[in-house]
Amino acid sequence: MLLAWCFENNLAVPMFGESKTFTGGLSRLLSVGYVDRVAKFDYNSLYPSIILTWDISDKKDLTKIMLHLLEYVLTQREKYKKLKKIAGKEKEKYKAMLDNFTGTPEEKRHIEDMFRKYASEESLNDKKQLPLKILANSFFGSYGAPNVFPFGSIVCAERTTCTGRQALRLMIYRFNSLGYKPIVGDTDGFNFKLPSEYRYNESNPYIGKGLNR
């Protein structure tokens, strides 16, 4: 896609770069042994979101097409995730109606048809979002491999992982202050032991808005 973009816009394709090692994501085991009441907290599309939020791009990408393409991919993925969630709720609604059904055979057939319809939509939208997720996550891998991807940049890759490590440390600091005990984490999330009393539950207004992540 980027080669086609260069051709259509009369842009030279960058030279391949050298492969170098750099510090990756944060991966830590902070507690060993059996732990009960564990919750997992992670960031939604951490590396792609970091790249867009902090405008991480290499100067040889003159039109910043990498960022524009990544933003489109993430936006489309969120659209299909939302549609999947809506279809899933409708599917569960018709499933509950079937579990407690007392009507006529015709009414039951209609409910069964609606259940199958929304089950199919849920599965279809899940299949649509998955390749977009893979493509979005591949952006970081592309940055980290300038020897095989001409738009790659070790500096951009290392800036991405550095920002990700700070994001995880902020997560640990925040939930530590609320009584959660960090156990183990890798790259974009951490497992915590829940405190005996905790603020984040289904009745909390912040749940579902991404503010508990």
C-alpha positions in Angstrom: 0.0 0.0 0.0 2.8 2.4 0.8 4.7 1.6 -2.4 1.5 2.4 -4.3 1.1 5.7 -2.3 4.7 6.7 -3.3 4.1 5.9 -6.9 0.8 7.8 -7.1 2.3 10.9 -5.4 5.7 10.9 -7.1 7.6 10.1 -3.9 10.9 8.3 -3.7 10.8 5.1 -1.7 13.2 5.3 1.3 16.3 3.2 1.5 16.3 0.2 3.8 17.9 0.8 7.2 20.0 -1.3 9.6 18.5 -3.7 12.1 19.4 -2.7 15.6 18.4 -3.9 19.1 16.3 -1.6 21.3 14.5 -1.9 24.7 11.1 -3.5 24.3 7.9 -3.4 26.4 7.7 -3.8 30.1 7.4 -7.4 31.3 7.5 -8.1 35.0 6.6 -10.8 37.5 6.2 -8.9 40.8 4.6 -11.6 42.9 4.8 -15.5 43.0 2.5 -18.1 44.5 -1.2 -18.6 44.5 -3.3 -15.5 44.2 -7.1 -15.3 44.2 -9.5 -12.6 43.1 -7.4 -11.4 40.1 -8.4 -8.7 37.6 -6.7 -7.9 34.3 -6.4 -4.3 33.2 -5.0 -3.3 29.9 -4.9 -0.5 27.4 -7.0 -0.6 24.3 -4.6 -0.9 21.2 -1.7 0.5 23.3 1.1 0.8 20.7 -1.1 2.0 17.9 -2.7 4.6 20.2 0.7 5.7 21.5 1.9 6.2 17.9 -1.2 8.4 17.0 -1.4 10.3 20.4 2.3 11.3 20.4 2.5 11.7 16.6 5.4 9.2 16.3 6.6 9.3 12.7 9.8 9.4 10.9 10.9 12.4 8.9 11.3 10.4 5.7 7.5 9.9 5.8 6.9 13.3 4.2 3.1 13.1 4.0 2.7 11.2 7.3 0.8 8.5 5.5 1.7 6.0 8.1 -0.3 7.9 10.7 -3.2 8.6 8.4 -3.5 4.9 7.5 -3.2 3.8 11.2 -5.9 6.2 12.2 -8.2 4.8 9.6 -7.5 1.2 10.6 -8.2 1.9 14.3 -11.4 3.9 13.5 -12.7 1.1 11.3 -11.9 -1.5 13.9 -13.7 0.4 16.7 -16.8 0.6 14.4 -16.9 -3.1 13.9 -16.3 -3.8 17.6 -19.3 -1.5 18.4 -21.5 -3.3 15.9 -20.3 -6.7 17.4 -21.3 -5.5 20.9 -24.7 -4.3 19.7 -25.4 -7.6 17.9 -24.3 -9.6 21.0 -26.7 -7.7 23.2 -29.6 -8.4 20.8 -28.6 -12.0 20.6 -28.7 -12.4 24.3 -32.0 -10.7 24.5 -33.6 -13.2 22.1 -31.9 -16.1 23.8 -33.5 -15.0 27.1 -36.8 -14.9 25.3 -36.4 -18.4 24.1 -35.3 -19.7 27.5 -38.6 -18.4 29.0 -40.9 -18.8 26.0 -44.6 -19.6 26.4 -46.1 -18.4 23.2 -47.2 -19.9 19.9 -45.0 -21.9 17.5 -45.0 -19.0 15.0 -43.8 -16.6 17.6 -41.1 -19.0 18.6 -39.9 -19.4 15.0 -39.7 -15.6 14.7 -37.6 -15.3 17.9 -35.3 -18.1 16.7 -34.8 -16.3 13.3 -33.9 -13.1 15.1 -31.5 -15.0 17.4 -29.7 -16.5 14.4 -29.7 -13.2 12.7 -27.9 -11.4 15.5 -25.6 -14.3 16.2 -24.5 -14.2 12.6 -24.0 -10.4 12.8 -21.9 -10.7 15.9 -19.7 -13.4 14.4 -19.4 -11.4 11.1 -18.3 -8.1 12.8 -15.8 -10.0 14.9 -14.3 -11.4 11.8 -14.1 -7.9 10.3 -12.4 -6.3 13.3 -9.8 -9.1 13.7 -7.6 -8.4 10.6 -7.8 -4.7 11.3 -6.4 -5.4 14.8 -3.6 -7.5 13.3 -2.8 -4.7 10.8 -2.8 -2.0 13.5 -0.5 -4.0 15.7 1.8 -4.7 12.8 2.6 -0.9 12.6 5.0 -1.2 15.5 6.6 -4.3 14.1 7.1 -2.4 10.9 8.8 0.5 12.6 11.1 -1.9 14.3 12.3 -3.6 11.1 13.8 -0.9 8.8 16.0 -3.7 7.2 12.9 -5.3 5.6 10.4 -2.3 5.6 11.7 0.9 4.0 9.4 3.2 6.1 10.8 1.6 9.3 12.5 3.5 12.1 14.3 2.2 15.1 13.9 5.6 16.8 10.1 5.5 16.3 9.9 1.9 17.6 12.0 2.7 20.7 10.0 5.8 21.4 6.8 3.7 21.2 8.0 1.0 23.6 9.4 3.7 26.0 6.1 5.4 26.2 4.4 2.1 26.7 6.6 1.3 29.7 5.7 4.6 31.3 2.0 4.0 30.7 2.3 0.6 32.5 4.2 2.2 35.4 1.5 4.8 35.7 -1.1 2.0 35.8 0.7 0.2 38.5 1.1 3.4 40.6 -2.5 4.3 40.2 -4.0 1.0 41.2 -1.4 0.5 44.0 -2.8 3.7 45.5 -6.3 2.2 45.5 -5.2 -1.0 47.2 -4.7 -3.3 44.2 -1.6 -5.5 44.3 0.3 -5.9 41.0 1.2 -9.4 40.2 2.4 -9.9 36.6 2.2 -7.9 33.4 3.5 -7.8 29.8 3.6 -4.9 27.3 0.1 -3.5 27.5 -1.5 -4.7 30.7 -1.2 -6.0 34.3 -2.9 -8.5 36.5 -3.8 -7.2 39.9 -5.1 -8.9 43.1 -8.3 -7.1 44.1 -8.4 -5.4 47.5 -11.1 -6.5 49.9 -13.1 -3.4 49.1 -12.6 -1.8 45.7 -14.2 1.1 43.8 -14.3 -0.3 40.3 -17.4 -2.4 39.8 -20.4 -2.7 37.5 -22.3 0.1 39.2 -19.4 2.5 38.9 -20.2 5.2 36.3 -16.7 5.1 34.9 -17.0 1.5 33.8 -17.5 1.3 30.0 -16.0 4.7 29.3 -12.4 3.5 29.3 -11.6 5.6 32.4 -10.9 2.5 34.6 -8.1 1.3 32.3 
